[in-house]
């Protein structure tokens, strides 16, 4: 439940940030910024998954 709450708050914050950029700079800039942040999030999640898999193999 805690993870669900944190994910929901993160998505709300991300949406609010993108909406603010959209209002300030327009659609193109908001989409570029949002896409870049989602790419960084995916890279970080992949890195964390690899690290967790390595820890399970070592038994720690």
Backbone as ProteinMPNN parsed JSONL, in Angstrom:
{"seq_chain_A": "XXXXXXXXXXXXXXXXXXXXXXXXXXXXXXXXXXXXXXXXXXXXXXXXXXXXXXXXXXXX", "coords_chain_A": {"N_chain_A": [[0.823, -1.193, 0.0], [1.969, 1.195, 0.74], [3.842, 1.633, -1.292], [2.14, 1.979, -3.468], [0.9, 4.393, -2.784], [3.1, 6.145, -2.836], [3.821, 5.925, -5.542], [1.533, 6.981, -6.738], [1.538, 9.625, -5.757], [3.914, 10.476, -6.918], [3.263, 10.351, -9.67], [1.229, 12.262, -9.768], [2.66, 14.56, -9.069], [4.473, 14.64, -11.216], [2.683, 15.02, -13.324], [1.61, 17.527, -12.623], [3.893, 19.127, -12.813], [4.491, 18.897, -15.564], [2.149, 20.019, -16.608], [2.367, 22.632, -15.704], [4.646, 23.413, -17.133], [3.57, 23.207, -19.689], [1.648, 25.256, -19.633], [3.307, 27.437, -19.336], [5.345, 27.339, -21.383], [4.366, 25.99, -23.621], [3.125, 23.255, -25.695], [5.084, 21.653, -27.065], [7.579, 21.967, -25.698], [6.837, 21.022, -23.165], [6.244, 18.337, -23.723], [8.745, 17.391, -24.604], [10.317, 17.732, -22.289], [8.884, 16.131, -20.48], [9.117, 13.612, -21.713], [11.877, 13.235, -21.558], [12.25, 13.096, -18.77], [10.755, 10.769, -18.202], [12.27, 8.885, -19.591], [14.668, 8.977, -18.125], [13.66, 8.005, -15.706], [12.964, 5.382, -16.456], [15.511, 4.359, -17.059], [16.71, 4.516, -14.529], [15.074, 2.734, -13.097], [15.643, 0.333, -14.412], [18.328, 0.058, -13.795], [18.173, -0.229, -11.007], [16.749, -2.636, -10.866], [18.585, -4.426, -11.975], [20.579, -4.279, -10.048], [19.239, -5.316, -7.82], [18.789, -7.925, -8.712], [21.406, -8.866, -8.859], [22.108, -8.836, -6.163], [20.438, -10.813, -5.159], [21.508, -13.085, -6.363], [23.965, -13.29, -5.104], [23.14, -13.764, -2.581], [22.691, -11.916, -0.551]], "CA_chain_A": [[0.0, 0.0, 0.0], [2.854, 2.362, 0.814], [4.422, 1.836, -2.619], [1.074, 2.519, -4.305], [0.737, 5.801, -2.419], [4.261, 6.893, -3.338], [3.708, 5.973, -7.0], [0.452, 7.909, -7.077], [2.022, 10.984, -5.508], [4.914, 10.772, -7.942], [2.58, 10.625, -10.934], [0.53, 13.545, -9.631], [3.686, 15.601, -9.142], [4.971, 14.688, -12.588], [1.632, 15.635, -14.133], [1.524, 18.957, -12.296], [5.077, 19.768, -13.373], [4.307, 18.994, -17.011], [1.078, 20.963, -16.899], [2.936, 23.963, -15.515], [5.499, 23.705, -18.292], [2.69, 23.412, -20.831], [1.052, 26.586, -19.529], [4.347, 28.471, -19.439], [6.153, 27.304, -22.603], [3.663, 25.381, -24.734], [3.041, 21.805, -25.747], [6.308, 20.996, -27.518], [8.563, 21.946, -24.613], [6.344, 20.153, -22.095], [6.395, 16.946, -24.145], [10.172, 17.072, -24.614], [10.752, 17.624, -20.899], [8.236, 14.956, -19.906], [9.729, 12.422, -22.297], [13.229, 13.088, -21.008], [12.121, 12.619, -17.391], [10.32, 9.376, -18.206], [13.421, 8.091, -20.015], [15.556, 8.871, -16.962], [13.004, 7.123, -14.749], [13.094, 4.013, -16.945], [16.906, 3.964, -16.881], [16.941, 4.305, -13.091], [14.371, 1.511, -12.701], [16.405, -0.782, -14.957], [19.556, -0.055, -13.0], [17.8, -0.758, -9.698], [16.372, -4.039, -11.037], [19.827, -5.181, -12.159], [21.263, -4.318, -8.757], [18.514, -6.241, -6.972], [19.015, -9.284, -9.219], [22.767, -9.213, -8.458], [22.104, -9.107, -4.723], [19.777, -12.103, -4.936], [22.434, -14.139, -6.775], [25.006, -13.405, -4.081], [22.511, -14.205, -1.339], [22.697, -10.879, 0.492]], "C_chain_A": [[0.869, 1.26, 0.0], [3.444, 2.681, -0.566], [3.392, 2.445, -3.579], [0.878, 4.009, -4.04], [1.889, 6.642, -2.97], [4.223, 7.007, -4.863], [2.648, 6.974, -7.437], [0.887, 9.357, -6.873], [3.075, 11.399, -6.536], [4.276, 11.107, -9.278], [1.832, 11.952, -10.897], [1.527, 14.696, -9.728], [4.237, 15.767, -10.538], [3.956, 15.359, -13.509], [1.513, 17.136, -13.882], [2.71, 19.72, -12.878], [4.932, 19.944, -14.88], [3.208, 19.985, -17.383], [1.562, 22.404, -16.725], [3.84, 24.36, -16.665], [4.66, 23.974, -19.533], [2.09, 24.819, -20.806], [2.089, 27.684, -19.779], [4.992, 28.515, -20.83], [5.462, 26.676, -23.805], [3.826, 23.867, -24.759], [4.366, 21.142, -26.09], [7.343, 20.888, -26.399], [8.133, 21.026, -23.489], [6.505, 18.687, -22.464], [7.863, 16.516, -24.176], [10.672, 16.853, -23.196], [10.163, 16.369, -20.255], [8.836, 13.662, -20.428], [11.123, 12.17, -21.747], [13.178, 12.582, -19.573], [11.676, 11.164, -17.329], [11.443, 8.448, -18.66], [14.397, 7.915, -18.863], [14.964, 7.947, -15.902], [13.145, 5.662, -15.176], [14.526, 3.508, -16.782], [17.225, 3.681, -15.415], [16.269, 3.026, -12.607], [15.108, 0.28, -13.203], [17.667, -1.012, -14.149], [19.267, -0.654, -11.621], [17.429, -2.239, -9.793], [17.606, -4.915, -11.222], [20.554, -5.329, -10.834], [20.58, -5.311, -7.816], [18.736, -7.681, -7.398], [20.412, -9.757, -8.821], [22.861, -9.543, -6.979], [21.461, -10.439, -4.414], [20.691, -13.262, -5.303], [23.509, -14.365, -5.712], [24.447, -13.879, -2.752], [22.542, -13.193, -0.222], [21.371, -10.17, 0.55]], "O_chain_A": [[0.548, 2.254, -0.651], [3.534, 3.844, -0.959], [3.719, 3.308, -4.394], [0.71, 4.793, -4.974], [1.668, 7.727, -3.508], [4.552, 8.056, -5.417], [2.846, 7.724, -8.393], [0.631, 10.213, -7.72], [3.108, 12.552, -6.966], [4.7, 12.048, -9.949], [1.808, 12.683, -11.887], [1.262, 15.695, -10.397], [4.449, 16.888, -11.002], [4.319, 16.165, -14.366], [1.338, 17.918, -14.816], [2.55, 20.834, -13.378], [5.218, 21.016, -15.414], [3.332, 20.709, -18.37], [1.207, 23.284, -17.508], [3.812, 25.503, -17.121], [4.984, 24.852, -20.333], [2.03, 25.492, -21.836], [1.78, 28.724, -20.36], [5.168, 29.593, -21.396], [5.95, 26.826, -24.925], [4.559, 23.284, -23.96], [4.735, 20.152, -25.457], [7.918, 19.821, -26.187], [8.962, 20.322, -22.913], [6.865, 17.873, -21.613], [8.181, 15.385, -23.809], [11.382, 15.882, -22.934], [10.867, 15.633, -19.563], [9.039, 12.718, -19.665], [11.503, 11.026, -21.499], [13.978, 11.728, -19.194], [12.165, 10.404, -16.494], [11.554, 7.33, -18.157], [14.902, 6.814, -18.647], [15.696, 7.187, -15.267], [13.415, 4.798, -14.342], [14.735, 2.353, -16.409], [17.927, 2.721, -15.1], [16.838, 2.305, -11.788], [15.19, -0.72, -12.489], [18.028, -2.152, -13.855], [20.027, -1.488, -11.13], [17.759, -3.016, -8.897], [17.668, -6.021, -10.687], [21.087, -6.397, -10.534], [21.248, -6.058, -7.102], [18.859, -8.567, -6.552], [20.589, -10.926, -8.48], [23.615, -10.434, -6.586], [21.896, -11.133, -3.494], [20.667, -14.304, -4.648], [23.91, -15.5, -5.457], [25.194, -14.344, -1.891], [22.432, -13.563, 0.946], [21.189, -9.267, 1.366]]}, "name": "protein", "num_of_chains": 1, "seq": "XXXXXXXXXXXXXXXXXXXXXXXXXXXXXXXXXXXXXXXXXXXXXXXXXXXXXXXXXXXX"}
